[in-house]
Amino acid sequence: MNKFLPITFLLALITTVTFAQEKKKYKVNTVAFYNIENLFDFEDDPLTFDDDRTPNGKDHWTEAIYNAKIKNMAKVISEIGADVTGTPPAVIGLCETENRKVLEDLVNDDALRNKEYGIIQFDSPDRRGIDVALLYQKKLFTPTNYKAHELLIYDDQDRSKRVFTRDQLLVSGMLDGEKIHVIVNHWPSRSGGEARSRPKRMKAAALNKRLIDSLFSEDPYAKIITMGDLNDDPVSPSVKEVLKAKDDRENMELKELYNPMEEMFQKGLGTLAYRDSWNLFDQMIVSTELTKKDFSSYRFYKAGIYNKTYLANPRGRYKGYPYRSFADGGFTGGYSDHFPVYLYLIKEIASEE
């Protein structure tokens, strides 16, 4: 189910957390997020703008190409965190999925089938037909409540005209007997420029903050992970001013948020590249209760960017960028234009276990 790790192995992974010298063992589970870059089936949906992802569309999206894309996505998911925990993520948020069918095909791929992933997904009002979703290993995580929350945004020039975008998916459940809340996000893009589109993401952040505050109102010690493609960096106003996410886990007050991705961003790391610069739009942000160093229950341990060599473009002008799955109207054999992100939750176990 999950691997028990000796403290000496954990210390080899992380040096920022201090532990006692006696031998201890921990349960470790991975929580992850992945923008899987337009995982569309190859059939035309008359209700969405999916024409490019059809056999006769711009991307020449055939059944064979779709199956190759599914296999690539399943391979990546199957490997995130598995070198530490011995299993893929207990929970993984996804964005840019077209419908439930593509998720069913994904979890039934050979690389994931025996993990028995459950699916939580709602069709969002996004014009492109892309949604957010949550996959969870049924033997590790049991959902208790979930709901898609609409993000209401209106056009700057015409306030009566709604801008349809992705919902925010809030899932509460039990991870190995402990209550965890996960919010999966895909905030509005920077189309039209960062400054011009910023108000849309500020509204997305405000909705996210309301959801988080509602959880805190019920339980100030709630363990919350808000994750997703925010289309903003950890230092952007939506994250720093609206969510008020901190970059230091020390001395946090009750009902606050810690963003471990900010330190990575300050070091020049990113999850997607554009015009020879990196952005870290894909983030994992946790509540105060998860930052405590009392590991008698699950706590945050480490976050990271899953940027294995094979996920980077091997050649050409975009060498080193995420190896996207389509370009110039065709399938590249690649994966996504984003790298996945992840974090480890750990809990001390009794030595006799």
N, C-alpha and C positions, 0 to 999 in steps of 0.2 A: 504493500500500500504506500508506504514511504520509508525512506532509508534512515536508520539511526546513525548519526554522525558523531564521532568522538570530537572533543573540544580541540584537540591538536589539529585536526583536519580543518575545522572551522576557522581557527586562528590563521591557518595558511591562506584562507580566502580573504579574510578581513582583519585589518589591524586597527580599525577605529573604535572597536568595542573591546573593553577590558573585562576579562573573566578571572575568576579565582583559579588558583593553580591546580586544585584537585581535579581529577578526571570527571567530566560530565558528558552526558549524551543528550542529543536533541532530536526531536522530530522536525523535519523541514518540509514545507510545501511551497511550491512556486505559484505565484499569481502573475499573469502576464497580460499584455495588450499588443494587438497587431492590426495595423491598417493593411489589409490584404489586396489593395489596389484593384477595385472594380471586379470583384468575383461575380460575374454575370453568367447565367446559362446562355445557351446559343439560340434560344427561342425568342421571338418577338413578343413583347408585352405591349398591347395597344394602349395601356394606361400610363406608360412611362417612356422617357426618352432613352430607350435602350437600343435604338436602331444600329448604332456602331458595332454593338456586340452581337451581331447575327452573321450568318455565313455570307450574306451579300452586303454587309455593312462595311464601314471604313476599316475596321480591324479584322475583317474576314474571319470572324469568330466561329469556327466550326466545332463540331462535337469532339473531334480529336484534340484540338487545341484546348478546349474546355477541360477535357480529361487530364491533359498535361498540366494545366494550371492547378487543378484540384490536387494532383499528386505532389506538385511543388509546395503548395500551401500545407498539406498534411505533413510532409517531410519536416518543414520548419517547425511547425507546432509540436511535433513528436519529440523534437530535440531540445526545446527551450527548457532549461533547468534540469534536464534528465541526467546530465553528468554529475549532479550533486544529489538529487533526490531519487534517482533511479526510475523516474516516471515523468511524463509530460506535465504541464501545468495542471494543478487541481482545478483552477479557474482561469479562463482566458477571455478577455473582451475582444471583440472584433468590430471593425467598421468597413464600409464599402462592400457589404454583402447585398445581393439583389433580393433574395427571398429565402424562405425556409428550405426550399428544395436544394439550393446550393450548399446549405449547411448540412443537410442530411447526407448529401453526396460526400462532403468533406469528412464528416465523422465516421462514415462507412468505408473510407479508404483503408487499404491494408495497413498503413502506418499508424492508424488511430483506432481501428475497429475494436480491438480487444480492450481498449480503455473505457469503453461504454460511456461516451460523452452524452450528457443531456444538452438540450438546446432551449434557450429562451430568446425569442425574437418576435418583434412586432413590425408590421409594415408601416414605415413612416411616411409622412406626406411629402418627402423630398421629391423634387421634380425629376431627378435622374433615377429615382427608384432605389436609392441605396439606403441601407439601414445600419443600425448598430445591433449587436447580439452578444450573448454570453454563452460560452460552452463550459460545462463543468463535469468533472468525473463523478459519476453517481456514487461511487464507493467512498469518495472523500468529502463531497459537499452536498448538502441537502437544502434546496431552496425552500423558504417558508412564505415569502411574499415577493412579488415583483410587479412593476408597473412601468409603462412608458409615459414620460411626461413631455407634453408638447412645448416647443419653444415658439412663442408668438413674436414674430418680427414683421415690421411693415416697411415698405419702400420709402426712402428718404424724400423722394419727389412727390409721391402720391400716397398719403397716409391711409387711404382706403384699400391699397393693394398689398396683400400679404406676401411675404417672401417665405416660401415653403422650404423647410430645412429639416434636419434630423431631430428625432426625439432624444431625450436623455433617459437611459434605461437604469432604473434603480432596482437592484436585487438584494434581498436580505436572505440569509440562510445560515446553516450550521456547518462549520468547518471542523471536523473532528470533535463535535460537541460544543463548539464555541461560536457565538453569534458574530457574523461578519456582514457588513454592508458594502456593496460594490455599486458604483455608478459608472456606466459606460457612456462616453461622450464622443461626438464628432462635431465640433463647433464649426460655424460658418467659415468659408474659405476667405482668402485674401484677394479674391477676384475684384478687379478695379483698383487695387493698391491697398497696402497695409493700413494707411491712415483713413482712407475713405470707408473701408470695410470694418474698421475697428469697433464702431458702435454695435455691430451685430454680435461680435464676440464678447463685448462687455455685457450684453443682454444674456448671452449664453452663460457667462460666468455668474451673473446674478441669479439665474434659474438654478444653477448648480449650488450656489451658496444657500438658496432657500431650501433646497432638498437636504443639504447637510445640516442646516440649522434646525430643520424639522426633526431630524434624527437625534440631534443633541437635545432638543426640548423633551424628548421622551427618555433619553438616557445620556447624561453629560459625559459618560465614559464610553460611549459607543465607539466600536472599532470600525472605521470607515476608510475605504480606499476609493478615491475618485480617479479615474483613468481615462485616457483617450487621446485622440488626435485633436488637440486644441487649436490648431492652426495659429498658435502663438507660442512664443518661447517662455521659459520659466521667469524671465524678467519683464515680460510684457504687462501692461496695466491690468489686463483681465485677470491675470494670476496674482500679481503682487498687490493690486489695489482693491480688487473685488473679492477674490478668495482670501487675500491676505496670507498667502502661503509663505512660510518662513524657510530660510535656507540653513538653519541651525537647529538641530533637535534638542539642544541643551536648553534648560530653563524655560521650556514651553509651559504656557498656562493651559488650564482646562478648556476644552472646546476650541482648540486651534488646529492649524494644518501645517504639516512639514512637507517640503518638496525636495526630495533627495536629488532630483534631476538638475537643480540649479547649479550645484557645484560642478556637475559634468559639463553643463553648458559654458560655465566660466572657464573651463579648461579647453574649450574649443571642440567638444564632442557634440555630435548631432545624430538625428535619425533620418534626415533627408537633406539633400544638397541642391542648391539652385544658384546658378551663375557663380560658381567657384566659392560659395560660402555655405556653411552648415547651419541648419536650424534644428532645434530640439522641440518639435511640436508634440511628440508622443511622450506623455508624462504619466507618472504614477505618484499620487499625492496621498498622504496618510494623516489620520487624526492623531491627536495627542496621545491617546491611550495606547496606540500601537508603537509609539516611540520610546516607551519606558523600557528600562533595562532589567526589569524583573521578568525573567523568562519562565515563570511558573505557568503562564498561559501564552498563547501565540502573540508574538511581537514582531515588528519590522526588524529585519537584520541587515539587508543590503539590497540596493537596486542596481540595475545595469541595463546596458543596451546590448541586445543580441545581434552582434555585427560580425558573425563568422565570415571568413574569407569568401566562401562560395556565394554569399549573399551580396557581394560587391561586384560591380561591373568589371570584368577582367581586362578590358582593352578599350582603346579609342579615346575620344575626347572626354568621355564621362567615366574613365577608369577610376575605380575607388568609390564612385557613387553607389547607392543602392541599385541593385541589378533589377530594373523594372521588367515587368512581364510583357509589355508591348511598347512599341515605338515605331514611328513612321508607318503607321497603318498595318503593322504585323506583329505576330508573336515572336518574342526574342528568345524564349526558353528560360527567361529569368523568373523573378519571384515577385517583388513589389518595389515601389519607389520609396518605401519607408522600411527602416529596420524595426523589428519588434523591441519592446521594452519589458522588463520583468522586475519582480522583487521576491525575496525570500521571507516567509514567515516561519519563525522557529519557536519551539517550546521545549523546555527541559523535561526529560523523562526520568523516572526512577531507574536506578542501575539494574534492578532485577528484570525490567522489561526487556 
